[in-house]
Amino acid sequence: MSDDTALPRASQPTGACLFDGQPAVHLRSPAGAQATVLLHGAHVVSWIPALGEEQLYLSPTSALGGTAAVRGGVPVIFPQFNQQGPLPKHGFARNRAWTLQEATMRGEHAFAVLRLEADEATRAIWPHGFALEMTVSVDSRRLEMELAVINTGDSTIDFQAALHTYLRCGDVGRAQLEGLQGVNYQDAVLDQPRQQWVDVVTIAQELDRIYWEAPRELLLREAGRKVRIIASQFEDTVVWNPGPEKCASLPDMPDEDWPQMLCVEAAQIGNPVRLSPGEEWTGMQTLVVED
C-alpha cells in the first residue's frame, strides 16, 4: 500500500489525510504514536506505537475503496456477525462511508470520532433507526477503539457487533495467545462445541473459534513482543487464522501471508444486544504493547 498523505509519516499531524488514495484521518499523539482510520467503514488500517513498529496486518492486495470490505486492520462488524442472519456477511457498517466528527489531541492522547447513521440504503436491508460512533484513541503504547450504538428509531433493535482485529505477527506458528484456558468455544472448522484445555492457543493450520464469555484480558506473545488485548462490554472473543489452504482461496490476501497475522476480535455474538428507543450500548477493545 502506498501512503498518499502529503507529509512524511513521522511528521504527520492529527487530522484528515489520504491513505492509498482513500479519505482517512491520521492520529499522532504527543509521544509519537500513530494510527490511521479510513472513513470507509471507520476502519483502522494502521497502528504504530511510539518508537515502535506496525502492529496491525493489512493485506497488500486488498482493495481500500468502497467496492469491497478491507482485508486487515480492524473492520467494524454490525449489526450481524458472519452469516448468522439474513444480512450480508458481517453486516453493512464496514462497507459504508462514515463521517468524521472530530479529530484532535487531548493530554497524551490523539483521537478521532467517526459517525454512521441510518439512511435509505441501510433501511432497505435493516429497517431500523440507529447511529454508530467509532472513537479511536492512541497514546504512547495504547490503541483504544470504542464502538457506540444508539437506537434512534421508534422500535426495539437487536444486533451483534465485533471489532475484527488483525494483529500482525512475525510468524504466527511461533506466537502464543494466552488467557483462554477453561473457556467454552464453537469451533467453526470442526463444526462442534469444545473447551480450551490449555492456557496457550497456538496456530499451525486454519483456526476459527468463537470463545463464549471470554476473559476480559488476553496476551499475545511472540519473540521480542507482547500485546495485551483488553475487552470491555464485549462478552465473546473470536480467534481466526485462515491457514495455508484457506488463505490460498482468498482473492484479497497473498497465499504466503497467513503466518503474518492473527485475528483476536472483541465480539458480542452469543447474546445479541437489545436496545429500546433512545438507549445506547458501548463496547471497547484496547491494545497495549508491553516490554
C-alpha positions, 0 to 999 in steps of 0.5 A, a space after each residue: 500500500 502506498 501512503 498518499 498523505 502529503 507529509 512524511 509519516 513521522 511528521 504527520 499531524 492529527 487530522 484528515 489525510 489520504 491513505 492509498 488514495 482513500 479519505 482517512 484521518 491520521 492520529 499522532 499523539 504527543 509521544 509519537 504514536 500513530 494510527 490511521 482510520 479510513 472513513 470507509 467503514 471507520 476502519 483502522 488500517 494502521 497502528 504504530 506505537 511510539 518508537 515502535 513498529 506496525 502492529 496491525 496486518 493489512 493485506 497488500 492486495 486488498 482493495 481500500 475503496 468502497 467496492 469491497 470490505 478491507 482485508 486487515 486492520 480492524 473492520 467494524 462488524 454490525 449489526 450481524 456477525 458472519 452469516 448468522 442472519 439474513 444480512 450480508 456477511 458481517 453486516 453493512 457498517 464496514 462497507 459504508 462511508 462514515 463521517 468524521 466528527 472530530 479529530 484532535 489531541 487531548 493530554 497524551 492522547 490523539 483521537 478521532 470520532 467517526 459517525 454512521 447513521 441510518 439512511 435509505 440504503 441501510 433501511 432497505 436491508 435493516 429497517 431500523 433507526 440507529 447511529 454508530 460512533 467509532 472513537 479511536 484513541 492512541 497514546 504512547 503504547 495504547 490503541 483504544 477503539 470504542 464502538 457506540 450504538 444508539 437506537 434512534 428509531 421508534 422500535 426495539 433493535 437487536 444486533 451483534 457487533 465485533 471489532 475484527 482485529 488483525 494483529 500482525 505477527 512475525 510468524 504466527 506458528 511461533 506466537 502464543 495467545 494466552 488467557 483462554 484456558 477453561 473457556 467454552 468455544 464453537 469451533 467453526 472448522 470442526 463444526 462442534 462445541 469444545 473447551 480450551 484445555 490449555 492456557 496457550 492457543 497456538 496456530 499451525 493450520 486454519 483456526 476459527 473459534 468463537 470463545 463464549 464469555 471470554 476473559 476480559 484480558 488476553 496476551 499475545 506473545 511472540 519473540 521480542 513482543 507482547 500485546 495485551 488485548 483488553 475487552 470491555 462490554 464485549 462478552 465473546 472473543 473470536 480467534 481466526 487464522 485462515 491457514 495455508 489452504 484457506 488463505 490460498 482461496 482468498 482473492 484479497 490476501 497473498 497465499 504466503 501471508 497467513 503466518 503474518 497475522 492473527 485475528 483476536 476480535 472483541 465480539 458480542 455474538 452469543 447474546 445479541 444486544 437489545 436496545 429500546 428507543 433512545 438507549 445506547 450500548 458501548 463496547 471497547 477493545 484496547 491494545 497495549 504493547 508491553 516490554 
